[in-house]
Amino acid sequence: MTQLIKFNKPFDVLSQFTDKSDTPSKRRTLSDFITLPGVYAAGRLDRDSEGLMLLTDDGRLQARIADPRSRQPKTYWAQIEGSPDDAALDSLRNGVTLKDGKTLPAKVQRIDEPDGLWPRDPPIRVRKSVPDCWISLTITEGRNRQVRRMTAAIGHPTLRLIRYQIGDITLDGLPPGTWETLNPEVISSQPRSSKARATPRRPRPKRR
């Protein structure tokens, strides 16, 4: 029977089961959290990013999730430096030019800090003289460090990055470092054009 699980990857954890580097200190991997044998990651998530990963023991299902051609929408919560204006956000919506070409249009909106967000360990480095804010960004590509490069391209570097959603699967109710099993049908029944849902609440109006 096909196995599919979702995992909330903490910061500073490799998205693989073994650390193959020559670093003298052992880095945390998926094996420090996931005890289910035979599963492997369907796609990667950078060591310095947090949030949703899917793992399966089925190669075809893994390909459907991870293959960029499947256009599975992925939604990220990004805490960015500064406060982007409408023109900067429109650049993300229309596609920004990176070294490896122009990105596909993204869905983006300003949000409040998501409800129930866990603290990062260690905390991000902030500059008291520079504000920061949160955005929700949905993309259908999977380029290397794409979200970080996109926000940097509009002049707002990413300080913290959390993948919240893949297709119709979200992090809701899943604390960092924990995992739970899913019915594989939640992936196999999704159309390739499936759209992301369940975005966090919109920002509260500023007090005057």
N, C-alpha and C positions, 0 to 999 in steps of 0.2 A: 504494500500500500504506500502510495506517495506521501512523503512527509514534507510539510511546509511550516516554517515558524517565522515569527517576527521577533526582532531583538532591538532593544534600545541601547545602542552603543555609547558608552561614556567617552568623554574626552581622553585623549592620550592612549587609546587602545587601537591596535592594528586590526584591520578588517580581514584577518587571516588567522589560521589556527596555529601556525608556528612562526617564530621569529628567525628568519634566515640570514639576518644581517650579522656582521662581525662586531657589533657593539659589545663592549664588555659587560654592560648591565642588561639584564633581561627586561624586555619590554612586554607589557601586557598584551595578550592576544585574545581571540575569541574563545580559546580553550580554557581561559580563566573564568568564563561565565557560562558557556554552553556545554552541557553534558550529553546531549543527544548524539549518538554515533551516526556517521554516514552522511551528514549534511554538509553542504559547502555554500559559500556566499554567492548569491545571485547579484553580482555587481559589487562595487567597492564603495567605501566611504573613508575619506582621508583621516589619518590619525588625529589631526587637530580639529576634526568635525565630530559632531554628536548626532545621535538620533537613529532613525529607522533603517534597519537592514532586514532583508529577507534571505532565508537560507532554505535549501531544499536538497533532497537526495535524487531528484529527477532532472536529468540533463536537458530534456526538452523544455521543462518548465523553467529551468534556470535560464535557458536561452531566451525564452519569451519575456522574462522579466528584465534581463540585462541587455539584450540586443538593442542598440540604438534605433534600429529600423522598426522596432515595435512601438516606438513613440509613447512609451508609458510616461504619463505626466508625473513629475516629481515636484513636490512643494517643499520649500525651505523657509525657515524663519532665520533671518539674518539681522544681527545687531551690527549696525554700521556706524562709522565715524561721521559726524556731521549730520546735517538735516537736508536731504535732497529736495530740490524744488521740482515743480511739475515737469519742467523740461528734461531734467535728469531722469525722472521716472519714465517719461515718454521715450527716451532713448532706449531704455531696457525693453519697453513694450514693442518698439519698432525693430529691435535688433542692434547690437553694438558690434563694432569691428574689433576683433582680437587678432593676435598674431597668426592664428590658424583659421582666420576667416570670420565672416559676419555670423552672429548667432541668429537663430530663429527667434521670432517674436515671443516675448515672455509675458506672463500675467503678473502684475506687481501692484501692491497697495501698501500704504503705510498702516501699521498696526500698533497697538499698545503692546507692552511686554506681555507675552502670552500668560494667561491665568495658570497658576499652579506650576510655573516653570521652576525646575530644580536649580540650585546654585551650581556653578561650574567649579571644579577643583583641578587646578588652581583658578582663581578668579581672573577675568580679563584685565589687561592693563589699560587704564583709562587716563586721559589727560584732563585735569580739572578745567582747563581753559577751552576745551573743545567738547561740544555736546555730542550726544549719540542718539540713535533712534533705532526702531525695529521696522523691518519690512517683511512682507510675505511675497515670495517669488516662486512662480511655477514655470518650469522649463520642460521641454520634451527631448532634450539632447543629453549626452553624457560625456562631455569633454572633460579632460583633466582639470580639476580645480576651477570649473567653469563659473560657478556663482561668485567665488572670490575674485576672479578676473573680471567678471562683468561689473561688479560694484566698484572695483578699482578703476575701471575704464571711465566711469562717470564721476570719479573724484571722491568716492566714499568707500574707503577700505573696510573690509569685513573684520569685525572684532570677535564675533562669535557666530557659529553657523550650526544650525540644527535641521536635519532633514525630518520633516513632520509627516509626509505622506508620499506613498507610491501607489498610483492608480487610485483605488478606493480604500486602501489600507492605511490607517493612521496610527500614531503613537498613543492615542487616547487610552488612558488607564494603564499604561505600561511604564513603570518606574525605570530609571536608568540602571543598566546592568542586569535587567531581567528579560525573559523571553516567554512566549506562549505559542502553542500550536494553533494552526489555522486549517481550515478546510481548503484544499488546493483548488476547489471550484471557484474561489474568490478571484483567482487569477485566470483560470482557463475560460471562465465565462465572460471576462471583460473584453469588450471590443477594443481594437487597437487605438481607436480614437477616444477612449475613455477619458473623461475630464476630471480633474481633481475637485474635491469637494471639501466641506468642513473647514473653511478658513476661519482663523480666530477673529474675535470681535474687532470692530473698527475702533479707531482712536476716540477717546473722549474729547469733546470740545474743550479748548483751552479756556481757563478762567481769565477774565479780563480785570 
